[in-house]
């Protein structure tokens, strides 16, 4: 297993830059998520690590070797494709054993390894079937089998659950995570599904337009987004932004949003002009006395919680409250924000302003 | 039910369709049946008017096709013993003896060598070129593809005279190699275009998976792309073979002895005292067989091949 270091990696396709100078480190045994909307460069990054694309600039270190110019076949990594890419003219057993054959492994050892992998994945009964007739889940398992049978330095997965039905996806996600924990293999996983990333990842890199927006543990990213893009991309519903014109000084612990004075974490950075106050829906509570007020537009019932959509002086706000609180569309209610969870953003740069609360997460960058 | 849905045709529509198909089959098959039947007629039945539909089948045409014969006098015949084989007896009945084999066998073999040789070469080069055009960044790719196609925009025979002169100078006239090269040159543009269509349809992920699994680009091509392209290769091979097998004009112009193929040879089969139609028909019938057999062998690939591009897996 391996530690993977990416340094100033860049990829140009003609005039278009798919990946702009990215750097991050994947520790040995980590389950690492590359998250972002389609076209953000996450798949290109993964393909460069795999050796399926040549970087335009930058370095890729696997363990202590720079592999940026090495062919894919010599990097000793496994890749799970979104559409699985099982060899259609071979049966399951031959698909799984194919990477071992290229290493010139003796037949008996191949047979042992394939049997072992089939047992782990629970696909012993389909080993001699052609891959054509398999269900999505079985294809996925075969693709995983082909990857793990080699015991490679790292697994790279490009939206491996994207082609599966919703119900199956959750089960496979759990299986994948369990498999990873059992093998302790360094895994890089590309997805555009933020829930999947939060659910499975040890660490997440959020990419947008070829740039790394934030890099950290799921909860750090969720609680303390570094940019408005991350705040908006992660969480369902996304973080609310109260947009206002004003200023906040270094050392301030309140901010004036329109008429209201709201408590915020102690600011370590000041800014003025177009600002946005970010608040997660679950950090808003409804109270009749609240100074900041909004009119209820609609509610969405979600079982134990409900999403209340409100119109305020600074835009639409979604609040997540318990379902037993009854709210009627049209009524005006007070909103209270949990002060310790708030983040201020400078809208011009899109970046979060450093505060006492997010310093631990964002302070280094 | 929308008006765009595909509905089962009614009984009457099926009848009409059936009659049309049958009529088309009759029109296209009658010449073929006539050729096959004539091959089994005696020379007098073959030219009988009105044409004979019912006749006594005879293998005389086939015997004449494969042999050269000499007329003998009754005195000489008396000195010969009883004929050893059925075909000698057949010839003897006409007052002739077999003097030796005819050249049909050689010509047929030439057709096989040149037809399959050029087909193999066209498909081999075509597959490599199509793969490169499909997968790699080739400078001026679109222009090159158009150039390749443009070689088919005029009838090949339009350049017959230059090729004739060129071949004479290069010593390629009337050689197997010359004919294989010529048919390959004509077929290659078709092969590249057809095969590129097929290879474009094969997802790159298969090769990438093979690269990741530790294989080189060439191994991935051989072990993963080629099996996937089998359909396209088979149907391209059939198209190439049909052209090379049936080609007449260049064969007449460029071959006369050594490398002459069957098409220019068949019409020159002359019997004793006039054109030997049964022998000509027999030659044509046998000549049809290799393409038919080749096509039947590859037909399960061909069916999908004809709809190439139209159906995604």
Interface residues (C-beta under 8 A of the other chain):
Chain A: X50 X51 X52 X71 X72 X73 X77 X78 X79 X81 X83 X85 X86 X87 X88 X89 X98 X99 X102 X103 X146 X150
Chain B: X203 X205 X206 X208 X209 X210 X211 X212 X213 X214 X215 X216 X219 X224 X227 X228
